[in-house]
């Protein structure tokens, strides 16, 4: 799981995709983001399209003992004018070295607030393209 997050931090989406199962289930509560590797790559590619920085700062990371890894973290994302620090509680299931389930819980109010705060920079970025 840590190799998967490290690949995301390097913005290596192919490397991250290589570390998930073909039937990866990704959920950003309450919405399912994907339920297979093709969908995962598509959503991740759209999400990281303009990314220039992604960093994870952990407050807690521990394995339950059955392949489930819990994280309490802040995801730092920059790109396309967006600058966001999003507190996230995550749960990853790992089987045979591959992430099979990725479930993140975060405040949609915080996400919208972070996006709203970045709105002038996002618009400036989009208008320059």
N, C-alpha and C positions, 0 to 999 in steps of 0.2 A: 504494500500500500504506500509506503514511503517513497519507493522508486516511482510509483505512479504520480504522486504529488510533485516529486522533484522534476519529472518530465514536464508537467504542467508549468512549474515555475520557470523552466527553461524555454517555455512556449514551444515545446517539441510535441505537437499534437499527434504525430505519427508514433512517436515513442510512447506516449500515454495510451494510445489506442492499442498498441502491441501488448499492453499490460492488462487488458480487460478481456473477459470471456466473450465468445460470439453471442451469447444471450444476456449480455450485461443489462441490468435493470438500473436505471438512473432516475431518481425521484427528487425533485425540488418541491418539498411538501407545500401545497397539496397536489401539485401537478407532476405527472410522469413526464420526464424529459425524453426518455428513450427506453426501448425494451429489446434492443439488439445492437450489434456493433455498428452496422451501417447507420442506423438512426443516431447512435451515440456520436459517431464521427461528424455527421451532418450538424447536429445541434452544437457540439463543441466547436466546430469550425466557424459557425455563425457567431457564437458567443465570443470567440477569441480572434475574430477577423481583424480587428483594429488594435488588438492588445499590444502594448509595449512593455508592460510589467504585470507579473502576477506573482504574489508572494503570500505564503501562509505563515502566520505566527501562531504557534500552539500555546494554549494555556494548559491543556491536558491531552494526552494521547495514551491510550492503553488498550490492550487486547483482552477480551473476555475469556479467551482460552479455547473457543470453538471456531476460530477464524474470523470473528467479528472484532473490528477495531473501532473504538469510539474516539472522536476528536471534539475538543472544545477549542475553537480557533477564531482568528480573524483573517478573512481573505482580503488581501489588498490587490486591487485591480486598477490599472491605468491603461487608457487607450481610447482613441476616438474622441478625445475631450473629456471623457469620464474619468474621475478619480474617486475611488470608492474604498472604504474600509467597512467590511460587512462581518459582524459577529455571526458565526455559524456553529451549529452542533451537527456533527456528521457521524454516519455509521457506514462502515465499509465491510463487506464480507469478502474474504479472500479464500479461494480454493485453488490448490495446485499452483500457487504463485500468481494467479490472475484475479482481478477484482470482478466479482460476479454481481454484486449489489452495491450501489452508492446512493445513500439517502441523506439529503441535507435538509436541515430545518433552520429557518432564519425568519426575522421579522420583515414582512413585506412592506410595512410602514417605514422601517429603516432603509430598505432598499430604494423605495420611491423617494425618500428624503435625500439620500445620497445622490440619486440621479437628478433630482430637482436642483440640488446645490450645484451640480456640474452643468446644468442646462445651457448657460451662456457659452461655456467652452465647447460643449457638444455641437451647438448650432454653428459656432465659428469654424469648427473642424469640418462639419458637413458642407458649409457654404464654400470653403476653400477647395473642395475636391473637384 
